[in-house]
């Protein structure tokens, strides 16, 4: 059974950075694709970024250059580094792998 636990969210000001973590158990990230998604109030959940089992990273076009996804195989953890945060980045951020979701972590960016 796959379990994902996100952490690292919080309240920051516009222009600041945050790093989210997704600790995975029940399967190893080395052979899976792991993704980050987000859901803002009143909006549908949207894909943010993914990292494949080969370490290939992909991003939503609107977030390229500000967000970075990377993994620590030894810790079975995937990270999302978010820089130059904007108020529109405010959302609950979720980690996804093999059709399983974490509980989410809230990111709030004040302008």
N, C-alpha and C positions, 0 to 999 in steps of 0.2 A: 504494500500500500504506500503510495507516494504521498509525502507530506511536505509542504512548503511553508516556511515561516519568514515573513518579511519584517524588516525593522529599519530604522533610520529616518523615518519621516519626522516632520516637525513644522514649526512656524519660523519662516525666514523672511527677510526683506528682499524686495526685487534686486536682482544683481548678485545675490549671494549664491552659494553652492550647497548641495546636499549629496550624500552618498547613501543609497539604499542597499540593503543586503537581503538576499534570499537564501536561506539555509535549506537545503534539500535533504530529505531522508527517504529511505525506501527504494531508492534507485540512485545510480551514479550519473552525474551530469556529463561525464566524459563520453557517454554513448547516447546522449539525448540533446534535443534542442530545447533551450529554455528561453522564455520570453517575458518581457515586461509589458503590461497593459495599464491603462489608467481610465478612471471614470470620474468626470467632473459632475457637479450637481446638475441634475436635469438633463444630462447628456448620456449618450450611449457609451459603452466601454470602447476604447480605441486602443489599437496596438501602438506600442512605443518603439520597441527594439527586440531583437532576438540574437542569440548566439548559438551556433550549431555545434554538433559534436566535434566538428573539425576546427572549431574556433572562428568560423566565419561569422561576421557580425553584419546585421542589417538594421536600418533605422527608418522610421517614418520620415518622409522628406522634410517636413516642417521642423524636425528636431535635429537634423544633421548639423554637426558642428558644435552643438551645445551639450548633447547627451552622449554618454559613452557606456557601453556594456562590456563587461569583462568577467572572467571567472577565476576562481582559485580551486583547481581540481583537488588539491590535498584537503581542502576544507569543505569540498562539495557545496560551494557557495557561489552564487552569481551576484554581481553588483551592478548598480546603475548609478553612474556619476552624472550629476546634473549641475551644469554651470550656467551662470548668467540667467538665473531663474526669473520668470515673468509671472505676473498675476494669473495669466491664463494657464499656467502650469499647475494651478491649484486643482487637486484631485486626490482620490484614493488610488494608490498605485498597487497593482497586483502582480504577483509572480505566477507563471504558468509553465507546466511541463506535463506532457502525456495526459492531457485532458483533466489535469488536476490544478486547482487554484489555491493560492494562499488566502489568508484572511484579509490581507490588504494593510497598507500603512498610509496614513493621512499626510499629505503635503499641502501646506498652506503658504502662499506667497503673498505678502502684503506689499502694496504699492506705495 
